[in-house]
Amino acid sequence: MTTRTDTNKSQLRVSVATADYDTANQLFHELGMDMTTAINLFLKQSIAVNGLPFRPHLITDTDKAIREAYSDQVQHFNNEADWQSSVHHELNKSD
């Protein structure tokens, strides 16, 4: 809900989870600002970049594969025969 308080400002009313509000409020306090200032910064930055000031995205299977490839969770093989043996073992495990 938005209401106009004077010709230069609007009042914004939103509902958020209490825990999120409290955590954000503490964070902003540590940054030396209040909630109103933080929200105004968000709005100004959104206008400046003509979008959200962060990149929202879904994690795709490709993203997960890339992360896995760069992690220590990837199984390594010395040669193709070792890889084929592993694949054969995994396929037989599901039977």
C-alpha positions in Angstrom: 0.0 0.0 0.0 1.3 3.4 -0.9 0.0 6.8 0.4 1.2 10.3 -0.4 2.4 12.2 2.7 3.2 15.4 0.8 4.0 16.4 -2.8 7.6 15.0 -2.7 7.2 11.8 -0.7 5.1 8.6 -0.7 4.7 6.3 2.3 5.2 2.6 1.5 3.7 -0.1 3.7 4.8 -3.7 3.3 4.6 -6.9 5.2 7.7 -9.0 5.8 8.6 -11.9 8.1 9.5 -10.6 11.5 12.8 -12.5 11.6 13.8 -11.1 8.2 12.9 -7.6 9.4 14.8 -7.9 12.6 17.9 -9.4 10.9 17.9 -6.7 8.1 17.3 -4.0 10.6 20.3 -5.1 12.7 22.4 -5.4 9.5 21.5 -1.9 8.4 22.1 -0.5 11.9 25.6 -2.0 11.7 26.1 -0.3 8.3 25.0 3.0 9.9 21.6 3.4 8.4 18.0 2.7 9.2 15.5 0.6 7.3 14.1 3.7 5.4 17.5 4.7 4.2 18.2 1.1 3.1 15.0 0.9 1.2 15.6 4.2 -0.5 19.1 3.0 -1.5 17.5 -0.1 -3.0 15.0 2.0 -5.0 17.6 4.5 -6.2 20.0 1.7 -7.3 17.1 0.0 -9.1 16.4 3.2 -11.0 20.1 3.7 -11.7 20.5 0.2 -13.3 17.0 0.2 -14.7 16.4 -3.2 -13.0 17.0 -5.0 -9.8 20.3 -4.1 -8.2 21.3 -7.8 -8.1 21.0 -10.6 -10.6 18.1 -13.0 -9.7 18.4 -16.4 -11.3 17.4 -20.0 -11.0 20.2 -22.5 -10.6 20.0 -24.7 -13.7 21.3 -28.2 -14.1 24.2 -26.7 -16.2 25.0 -24.4 -13.3 25.0 -27.3 -10.9 27.3 -29.3 -13.2 29.7 -26.5 -13.6 29.9 -26.0 -9.8 30.4 -29.7 -9.3 33.2 -29.8 -11.9 35.0 -27.1 -10.0 34.5 -28.7 -6.6 36.3 -31.6 -5.0 33.2 -33.8 -5.4 34.1 -34.9 -9.0 35.2 -38.4 -9.5 38.5 -38.6 -11.5 39.6 -41.5 -13.7 43.0 -42.4 -15.0 41.8 -43.8 -18.3 38.6 -44.7 -20.3 38.6 -48.3 -19.0 38.3 -47.1 -15.4 35.5 -44.7 -16.4 33.6 -47.4 -18.2 34.0 -49.7 -15.2 32.6 -47.1 -12.9 29.6 -46.4 -15.2 28.9 -50.2 -15.5 29.1 -50.5 -11.7 26.7 -47.5 -11.2 24.2 -49.0 -13.8 24.2 -52.4 -12.1 23.8 -50.8 -8.7 20.3 -49.5 -9.6 19.1 -53.0 -10.6 
